[in-house]
């Protein structure tokens, strides 16, 4: 009987511990966008919305390089601004300066509130080494 009581109490504490862990858990994901396809951009926006609904505190960084830089252009300013305004500062869009240089893209051609890194792929590697989850954005 004493053993059964100890097991039941232990199970109860384990459940409390798990639920506390779930609320404290910090999620961070770096998403790589390299597609020029507008359908990939729509898919990315749906993914961002779904992630934010499932976990409003999730930290998301979208790194755009190669053909994915088109997503950060001024023509998408309203969409990007809407995503950023609803993110509580937990969403960041990153532009790759290597791609900008190769494609002759200036900062003025991009939407506002974009951050810049020298090499998008290195940013992704650094985030993964810092414990961020990785996913390919879009499809």
C-alpha positions in Angstrom: 0.0 0.0 0.0 2.8 2.4 0.9 4.5 1.7 -2.4 1.3 2.4 -4.3 0.9 5.7 -2.5 4.5 6.7 -3.3 3.9 5.8 -7.0 0.7 7.8 -7.2 2.3 10.8 -5.5 5.4 10.6 -7.8 3.1 10.4 -10.9 1.2 13.5 -9.7 4.5 15.5 -9.2 5.7 14.3 -12.6 2.6 15.7 -14.2 2.9 19.0 -12.5 6.5 19.2 -13.5 5.7 18.5 -17.2 3.0 21.1 -17.4 5.3 23.7 -15.8 8.0 22.8 -18.4 5.5 23.3 -21.2 4.7 26.8 -20.2 8.3 27.7 -19.6 9.6 26.2 -22.9 11.1 28.7 -25.2 10.7 27.9 -28.9 13.0 29.4 -31.5 13.0 28.7 -35.2 15.0 30.0 -38.1 13.3 29.7 -41.5 15.2 29.7 -44.8 13.5 31.3 -47.8 15.2 30.8 -51.1 12.3 30.5 -53.5 11.2 33.2 -56.0 7.7 31.6 -56.2 4.8 33.8 -54.9 3.0 30.6 -53.8 6.0 29.9 -51.5 5.5 33.4 -50.0 1.8 32.7 -49.4 2.7 29.4 -47.8 5.3 31.1 -45.6 2.7 33.6 -44.4 0.3 30.8 -43.5 3.1 29.0 -41.7 3.9 32.1 -39.7 0.3 32.7 -38.8 -0.1 29.0 -37.7 3.1 29.1 -35.6 2.0 32.3 -33.9 -1.4 31.0 -33.1 0.0 27.8 -31.7 2.6 29.6 -29.6 2.4 33.4 -29.4 5.8 33.6 -27.7 7.7 31.6 -30.4 10.7 33.5 -31.8 10.9 33.3 -35.6 13.6 34.5 -37.8 13.1 34.3 -41.6 16.4 34.5 -43.5 15.9 35.4 -47.2 18.7 34.9 -49.7 19.1 34.0 -53.3 15.8 34.3 -55.2 14.0 34.5 -51.8 15.1 38.1 -51.5 12.1 39.1 -53.7 9.9 38.5 -50.7 11.5 41.4 -48.9 10.9 43.9 -51.7 8.8 47.0 -51.2 5.9 45.5 -53.1 5.3 43.2 -50.1 5.7 46.1 -47.6 2.0 45.9 -46.3 2.1 42.1 -45.9 5.4 42.2 -44.0 4.3 45.1 -41.8 1.1 43.3 -40.9 3.1 40.2 -39.9 5.6 42.2 -37.9 2.9 44.3 -36.1 1.2 41.2 -34.8 4.4 39.4 -33.6 5.1 41.2 -30.3 8.7 41.6 -31.5 9.2 37.8 -31.9 9.4 37.8 -35.7 12.4 39.1 -37.7 13.1 39.2 -41.4 16.7 39.0 -42.5 18.2 40.0 -45.8 21.5 38.6 -47.1 23.9 41.3 -48.1 25.8 38.8 -50.3 22.7 38.3 -52.4 22.0 42.0 -52.4 25.4 42.7 -53.8 25.2 39.9 -56.4 21.8 41.0 -57.6 22.4 44.7 -57.2 19.6 45.2 -54.7 19.8 48.3 -52.6 18.4 48.6 -49.1 16.0 51.3 -50.5 14.4 48.6 -52.7 13.5 46.5 -49.7 10.6 46.9 -47.2 11.3 48.7 -43.9 12.0 46.9 -40.7 14.3 44.4 -42.4 17.5 43.4 -40.7 20.7 42.6 -42.6 23.5 40.0 -42.3 26.6 39.6 -44.5 25.8 35.9 -45.3 22.3 34.4 -45.0 23.6 30.9 -44.9 26.0 31.7 -42.0 23.1 33.3 -40.1 21.2 30.0 -40.4 24.2 28.0 -39.3 24.8 30.3 -36.3 21.2 30.0 -35.2 21.2 26.2 -35.4 24.5 26.1 -33.4 22.7 28.4 -30.8 19.9 25.8 -30.4 17.3 27.2 -32.9 15.2 24.7 -34.8 15.5 24.9 -38.6 12.9 24.7 -41.4 12.8 25.5 -45.0 10.1 28.1 -45.5 7.4 28.0 -48.1 6.5 24.6 -49.5 
